[in-house]
Amino acid sequence: MTVPTGYLFRPTDQELLLKYLDKKITDEALPCGVVIEREIYGSGDKAPWQIFTDEEEDPWEICKTKDKKTNLWKTEGTIYVFTTLIKAGGKKISRTAGYGSWHGETAREDVKNDKDITIGYKRMLCFEIAADEPIAMDRPVKKSHWIMHEYSLRDGNTDESRGEYVLCRIKRIDSKNTKISSRKRKNVEAALTDDDLAVL
């Protein structure tokens, strides 16, 4: 089921977890077909702009606003994606993708239901090109600025061969350049437990 032209998809954090991620994991019918499925992490060494290339198949929600300070137009696109975390051995997770990695920008936050019970978590990450990649020398890198909010259920669904299923809200800001990291390309972090709040 798709949504009609002009429909704005603005789900809450709670709705993303219960109406989409939980239903996807339990193989129930989703409210609509806005959330697509892609391999974000690892993904055959593809960067975000190489994964999301089909404007018709990938349902981007495009928003154009005018910057009050510069008087220039700013274009932002948002897309919702199901993906799995990639295990890197033990309880570690690999977040490499293409020319760089997705790096945690904030601590993991609890997402609660109407009864104030934690049903899952969300965290913000930013895609960075590794400084040791040749493309990082081509400044500025005009591939947009990529920000992601990653949602996971409290009792996450884990496949031993693939990892935990998550839902990601990814935003690309076309008026900014992709971030260049001073870190090396490899980005492996310890898996967070229910008691961990800090991003490594």
Secondary structure, 3 states (H helix, E strand, C coil): CCCCCCCCCCCCHHHHHHHHHHHHHCCCCCCCCCCEECCCCECCCCCHHHHCCCCCCCCCEEEEEECCCCCCEEEEEEEEEEEECEECCCCEEECEECCEEEEECCCCEEEECCCCCEEEEEEEEEEEEECCCHHHHCCCCCCCEEEEEEEEECCCCEECCCEEEEEEEEEEECCCCCEEECCCCCCEEECCCCCCCCCC
